[in-house]
């Protein structure tokens, strides 16, 4: 037996271990039942791993954060307006900063709602309700987003509504990674 085991690659100890393993597996297959009155053991919960994080669309060595001004607009009292800026260098926005000044009092106002924020024709908001201007305030912390990458020539548009009877001047900027030199 030892000579045959040598030729096949097994020795006597491995053969005995294999037999024991087979008999143990048979016992598991028979499906032992729990005595009456006992609950079966809980089934193992499947643990799902999170997918790896998406890679940034911009990862070249010459990428850097830059500011793209959105310009300014005067939103009439109880009216609507749009801030529109055309992208000059490919950018992926990470933060939008907006400020609104009441033209009558000269003070900062929160009477502006942001109805939508679009890169080209793609909305960057997850819902369809308006946001207060304070969401994109200059002093807001932790307000980061991953906007759709905008190639040169695409418009970034912010749709605004004024809740105040006074005209309000709104200006803003987008901060994000740009691609390319200079």
C-alpha positions as CSV (number, residue, x, y, z in Angstrom):
1,X,0.0,0.0,0.0
2,X,2.8,2.4,0.8
3,X,4.4,1.9,-2.6
4,X,1.1,2.7,-4.4
5,X,0.6,5.7,-2.2
6,X,4.0,6.9,-3.1
7,X,3.3,6.7,-6.8
8,X,-0.1,8.5,-6.5
9,X,1.2,11.1,-4.1
10,X,-0.6,10.0,-0.9
11,X,0.7,8.3,2.1
12,X,-1.3,6.2,4.6
13,X,-2.0,9.2,6.9
14,X,-3.6,11.2,4.0
15,X,-5.9,8.3,3.0
16,X,-7.2,7.9,6.6
17,X,-7.8,11.7,6.8
18,X,-9.7,11.7,3.6
19,X,-11.9,8.9,4.8
20,X,-12.7,10.8,8.0
21,X,-13.5,13.9,6.0
22,X,-15.9,12.0,3.8
23,X,-17.8,10.5,6.7
24,X,-18.1,13.9,8.3
25,X,-19.5,15.4,5.2
26,X,-22.0,12.6,4.9
27,X,-23.2,13.4,8.4
28,X,-23.8,17.0,7.5
29,X,-25.7,16.0,4.3
30,X,-28.2,13.9,6.2
31,X,-29.7,17.0,7.7
32,X,-29.9,16.5,11.4
33,X,-33.1,17.9,12.8
34,X,-33.4,19.8,16.1
35,X,-35.4,18.2,18.9
36,X,-39.0,19.5,19.1
37,X,-39.4,22.8,20.8
38,X,-36.0,24.1,19.8
39,X,-35.7,26.8,17.2
40,X,-33.3,26.1,14.3
41,X,-30.0,28.0,14.4
42,X,-30.2,31.3,12.6
43,X,-28.9,31.3,9.1
44,X,-25.7,33.1,8.2
45,X,-26.3,36.6,7.0
46,X,-24.7,37.5,3.7
47,X,-22.3,40.3,4.1
48,X,-22.1,42.4,1.0
49,X,-19.0,44.4,0.4
50,X,-19.3,48.0,-0.8
51,X,-18.2,48.6,-4.4
52,X,-14.9,50.3,-4.8
53,X,-15.2,54.1,-5.0
54,X,-15.6,55.6,-8.4
55,X,-12.5,57.0,-9.9
56,X,-12.6,60.7,-10.5
57,X,-13.1,61.7,-14.1
58,X,-10.1,64.0,-13.8
59,X,-6.9,62.4,-12.5
60,X,-4.2,63.7,-14.8
61,X,-1.0,65.1,-13.2
62,X,-1.8,68.7,-14.4
63,X,-5.3,68.9,-12.9
64,X,-5.8,71.6,-10.2
65,X,-8.6,73.4,-8.4
66,X,-9.7,76.6,-10.0
67,X,-12.6,79.1,-9.7
68,X,-15.0,79.7,-12.6
69,X,-17.1,82.8,-12.1
70,X,-20.8,82.5,-12.9
71,X,-21.3,86.2,-13.3
72,X,-24.1,88.2,-11.7
73,X,-27.8,88.9,-12.4
74,X,-30.5,91.0,-10.9
75,X,-33.5,89.0,-10.0
76,X,-36.7,91.2,-10.1
77,X,-39.0,91.3,-7.1
78,X,-41.1,88.1,-6.9
79,X,-39.5,87.0,-10.2
80,X,-37.1,84.5,-11.7
81,X,-33.7,84.7,-13.4
82,X,-30.8,82.6,-14.5
83,X,-27.1,82.8,-13.9
84,X,-25.4,81.4,-17.0
85,X,-21.7,80.9,-17.6
86,X,-20.0,79.2,-20.5
87,X,-17.1,76.9,-19.6
88,X,-13.8,78.1,-21.1
89,X,-11.6,75.2,-19.8
90,X,-12.9,71.7,-19.0
91,X,-14.0,71.6,-15.4
92,X,-15.7,69.3,-12.9
93,X,-17.3,71.4,-10.2
94,X,-17.0,70.4,-6.5
95,X,-18.5,73.5,-4.9
96,X,-20.9,76.2,-5.8
97,X,-20.8,79.5,-3.9
98,X,-23.6,82.1,-4.3
99,X,-24.3,85.4,-2.6
100,X,-27.5,87.6,-2.8
101,X,-27.7,91.3,-2.0
102,X,-31.0,93.2,-1.7
103,X,-30.6,96.2,-4.0
104,X,-32.9,98.4,-1.9
105,X,-31.3,97.8,1.6
106,X,-27.8,96.8,0.4
107,X,-27.9,93.9,2.9
108,X,-27.4,90.2,2.3
109,X,-30.7,88.3,1.8
110,X,-31.9,84.8,2.0
111,X,-35.0,85.4,-0.1
112,X,-33.6,83.6,-3.1
113,X,-34.5,80.0,-3.9
114,X,-32.4,77.8,-6.2
115,X,-34.8,76.0,-8.5
116,X,-32.1,74.0,-10.5
117,X,-28.4,73.8,-11.2
118,X,-27.6,72.4,-14.6
119,X,-24.4,71.4,-16.5
120,X,-25.5,71.6,-20.1
121,X,-28.9,69.9,-19.9
122,X,-28.1,67.6,-16.9
123,X,-29.5,68.6,-13.5
124,X,-27.0,68.4,-10.7
125,X,-29.7,68.3,-7.9
126,X,-31.0,64.9,-6.7
127,X,-34.6,66.2,-6.1
128,X,-37.0,68.4,-7.9
129,X,-37.7,70.9,-5.1
130,X,-36.1,74.2,-4.6
131,X,-33.2,74.8,-2.3
132,X,-32.5,77.9,-0.2
133,X,-29.6,80.1,-1.2
134,X,-27.9,79.3,2.1
135,X,-27.2,75.8,0.9
136,X,-24.5,77.3,-1.4
137,X,-23.5,80.2,0.9
138,X,-19.9,81.4,0.9
139,X,-19.5,80.4,4.5
140,X,-21.3,77.0,4.4
141,X,-19.0,74.1,5.4
142,X,-19.2,70.6,4.2
143,X,-21.1,71.4,1.1
144,X,-19.2,69.4,-1.5
145,X,-20.7,67.8,-4.6
146,X,-19.4,66.0,-7.6
147,X,-20.8,67.7,-10.6
148,X,-20.9,66.3,-14.1
149,X,-17.7,67.1,-16.0
150,X,-18.2,70.0,-18.3
151,X,-16.1,70.3,-21.4
152,X,-15.3,73.7,-23.0
153,X,-18.3,75.4,-24.6
154,X,-21.0,73.9,-22.2
155,X,-23.2,76.3,-20.2
156,X,-23.5,76.0,-16.4
157,X,-26.9,77.4,-15.4
158,X,-28.3,78.3,-12.0
159,X,-32.1,78.9,-12.0
160,X,-33.2,81.4,-9.3
161,X,-36.5,82.6,-7.8
162,X,-36.9,85.8,-5.7
163,X,-39.4,85.6,-2.8
164,X,-38.8,89.2,-1.9
165,X,-40.7,92.2,-3.4
166,X,-37.3,94.0,-3.8
167,X,-34.9,93.2,-6.7
168,X,-32.0,91.1,-5.5
169,X,-28.5,91.0,-7.1
170,X,-27.0,87.5,-7.2
171,X,-23.5,86.5,-8.1
172,X,-21.6,83.2,-7.8
173,X,-18.8,81.0,-8.7
174,X,-18.0,77.3,-9.2
175,X,-14.9,75.8,-7.7
176,X,-13.6,72.6,-9.2
177,X,-10.9,70.6,-10.9
178,X,-9.8,71.8,-14.3
179,X,-8.0,69.9,-16.9
180,X,-5.2,71.3,-19.0
181,X,-2.2,73.6,-18.7
182,X,-2.3,77.2,-17.5
